[in-house]
């Protein structure tokens, strides 16, 4: 049988409350404010934020391929948001 100590249970509850419930509530507020397409594009920032936290907290090494992928991801989000603004502006 699996048994967890107190710290493991604290970590499980923390991830359940903040990593899941609070994150989804904020995401749904983003959908209401930005729309589905624009808010959905920001999900691609999850690996970028994970990368930054790994760099700051764990002192992970970052090579050129990771930086290129990060730049492409951020540029893609920029394109999605700029195309949405252009499409909204032409319909009015």
C-alpha positions as CSV (number, residue, x, y, z in Angstrom):
1,X,0.0,0.0,0.0
2,X,1.1,3.5,-0.8
3,X,1.7,5.9,2.1
4,X,2.5,9.6,1.9
5,X,4.1,11.8,4.5
6,X,2.7,15.2,5.5
7,X,4.8,17.1,3.0
8,X,3.6,14.9,0.2
9,X,-0.1,15.6,1.1
10,X,0.6,19.3,1.4
11,X,2.1,19.2,-2.1
12,X,-0.8,17.3,-3.5
13,X,-3.4,19.7,-2.0
14,X,-1.3,22.7,-3.2
15,X,-1.2,21.4,-6.8
16,X,-4.9,20.5,-6.7
17,X,-6.0,24.0,-5.5
18,X,-3.5,26.3,-7.1
19,X,-2.2,24.4,-10.0
20,X,-5.6,23.2,-11.2
21,X,-8.6,25.1,-9.7
22,X,-7.1,28.6,-9.6
23,X,-5.4,28.2,-12.9
24,X,-8.6,27.1,-14.7
25,X,-10.6,29.9,-13.1
26,X,-8.1,32.4,-14.4
27,X,-8.0,30.8,-17.8
28,X,-11.8,30.9,-18.1
29,X,-11.7,34.6,-17.1
30,X,-9.1,35.1,-19.9
31,X,-11.5,33.4,-22.4
32,X,-14.3,35.7,-21.4
33,X,-12.0,38.8,-21.7
34,X,-10.0,37.8,-24.9
35,X,-12.1,35.2,-26.7
36,X,-11.4,31.6,-27.3
37,X,-8.8,31.9,-30.0
38,X,-6.7,34.6,-28.4
39,X,-6.8,33.0,-24.9
40,X,-6.1,29.6,-26.4
41,X,-2.9,30.8,-28.0
42,X,-1.5,31.7,-24.6
43,X,-1.6,28.0,-23.5
44,X,1.6,27.8,-25.6
45,X,3.4,29.8,-23.0
46,X,3.2,26.9,-20.5
47,X,6.5,25.4,-21.7
48,X,8.1,28.9,-21.9
49,X,7.2,29.7,-18.3
50,X,8.4,26.2,-17.3
51,X,11.6,26.9,-19.0
52,X,12.1,30.2,-17.2
53,X,11.3,28.6,-13.8
54,X,13.8,25.8,-14.5
55,X,16.4,28.4,-15.4
56,X,15.8,30.5,-12.3
57,X,15.1,27.8,-9.7
58,X,17.1,24.8,-11.0
59,X,19.9,26.6,-12.8
60,X,19.2,24.5,-15.9
61,X,21.3,25.0,-19.0
62,X,19.5,26.5,-22.1
63,X,20.9,25.8,-25.5
64,X,20.2,27.5,-28.9
65,X,17.4,25.1,-29.9
66,X,15.5,26.0,-26.8
67,X,15.9,29.7,-27.3
68,X,14.8,29.4,-31.0
69,X,11.7,27.4,-29.9
70,X,10.9,30.0,-27.3
71,X,11.2,32.8,-29.8
72,X,9.1,31.0,-32.4
73,X,6.4,30.4,-29.7
74,X,6.3,34.0,-28.6
75,X,6.2,35.2,-32.2
76,X,3.3,32.8,-33.0
77,X,1.3,34.1,-30.1
78,X,2.0,37.6,-31.4
79,X,0.8,36.7,-34.8
80,X,-2.4,35.1,-33.5
81,X,-3.2,38.2,-31.5
82,X,-2.3,40.7,-34.2
83,X,-4.4,38.8,-36.8
84,X,-7.4,38.7,-34.4
85,X,-7.2,42.5,-33.9
86,X,-6.9,43.1,-37.6
87,X,-10.0,40.8,-38.3
88,X,-12.0,42.6,-35.6
89,X,-11.1,46.0,-36.9
90,X,-12.2,45.1,-40.5
91,X,-15.6,43.8,-39.4
92,X,-16.6,47.0,-37.7
